[in-house]
Amino acid sequence: MTETYLHIRNLGVNYGETAALQDISLDLATGGRLAVIGESGSGKSTLAMAIAGLLPKSAQPEGSIDFPGFPHRPRLGKDIGVLFQDPSGSLDPVTRVGDQIAEVIMTHQGSGWISARVRAVELLDRVRIPNALSRLNSYPHEFSGGQKQRIALAAALAGNPSLLIADEPTSALDTVVQRHIVNLLDELVRESGLTLLFVTHDIALASERADQIAVLYQGRLVETGVATEVLGQPGHPYTKALIGTHISLDTPRRKRLAEIDMSQLQ
Amino acid sequence: MTESSVALPVLEVKDLAKRFGDRGAAGLKEVSFSVSSGETLAVVGASGSGKTTLARLIMRLANPDAGSIHLHGRDITALHGEPLRRLRPTFQMVFQDPLAAFNPRASVRRILEDPLRIHALAAKDDYDTVIAAALDRVGLSAALMQRLPLELSGGQRQRIAIARAILTKPDLIVLDEPVSALDVSVRAQILNLLLDLQDETGVAYLFISHDLAVVRAFADRIVVMEEGRIVESGTTDQVLAAPQAKATRVLIEAVPRLSH
């Protein structure tokens, strides 16, 4: 029997009068890979941040988020690693990358400075930063966008978390770099037996990697289930529309592209 | 056949080259292609392949080290100042992030009025009518005229950018990743709008992208760039059915597949 890692019941998040999320109930199994799919304003990032415990002070949450395997609320950095869309936002621009990763290790593993730096090199190696040892003293701006995201991933994994939350980690990258990062993420998640929550607007990307899918639309969970079932037999018109408007390599040239008819969704 | 009956390509680029940095690192090398009226040429490649440098050179925002750029047969490679300014209306650009391309404190009306005033395209009394018509053409209400860019959605902003580009009735629009920052539901609407405008006006598009799925749905021909060079070119169908260059195959493999 699979163990439940995350148990969400009737979660809502309000900002004043505005409801960013309403009545979300969702379970994520330990070792599971959940893709949260939605567009701008769907509440997908709000959901991820609520789980990470990173909601801003102005947010008014309701409902419950439980982690049955933990006697306490899981700690950010140690139990939960977070990867954001913009790696420049998660890396400190004036701190050497080796120090940033080592700091996480020292804080959460209680290691000394030298062993933390050794471990930082291992992590940079694992995320395939070439010549990791010689790059420890480099600053984030000395790396490309894709490399920065790899470094952010190394930092997210530095505390040995059991859950990785990735919030649109490849949306700012080109398709080739996206492919490399997604493959790397997949490999590391499988190797380490991590539970993964992956936020994306790309239903195809979700279909490749997730075993479970949750579709958010205007702050509500409109559909959730096993990935192959949700994609094979979508129940909600919005999920159907997302699949119908997907542009693939087989989409014929010079035909008008399918658009989502919002009036059909209400 | 008289000379005037030969249709010149809207854009012709020959042996374009640009070096960067002290060591002369290649930005672009020997890039040649042409785009005809009513045609869409996609320039595809990964980050750092030189796509954006190419766009900047064509838009005359930077100077090439070698090679030539012709618009309708006219050499614009070294054009500067007033002659270049007079030619600006004929070639326009739409950026990935229109927010970065707009003055954040200018209203939609002001953004669309600028090209009319700068290029004397309409009488002052007609600005409102012309702007309202342009907004209507891109599917927006004239009620948005007083809004600031930050008060608009990403899709609305890109429609404004397209409205600004078509106001000058250009022969060529360089589209630099115009839909990669947009939601999927908005992406198709913007691409359809661009396809419709091309049908109506015969405008040529240079479509810069790293997403081959979108390119397949949108472009007639493709050039694939890698490290500043064109490594493959042909019709979209040809290139995607039988890719020759490794860079092309890498781009094709990178497209997420919807499995269900």
Interface residues (C-beta under 8 A of the other chain):
Chain A: E39 S40 S144 G145 G146 L173 D174 T175 V176 V177 Q178 R179 H201 D202 I203 A204 L205 S207 E208 T228 L231 G232 A241 L242 I243 T245 H246 I247 S248 L249 T251 P252 R253 R254 K255 R256 L257 A258 E259 I260 M262
Chain B: A46 S47 G48 S153 G154 D183 V184 S185 R187 A188 Q189 L191 N192 L195 H210 D211 L212 A213 V214 R216 A217 F218 A219 D220 T236 D237 L240 V250 L251 I252 E253 A254 V255 P256 R257 L258 S259 H260
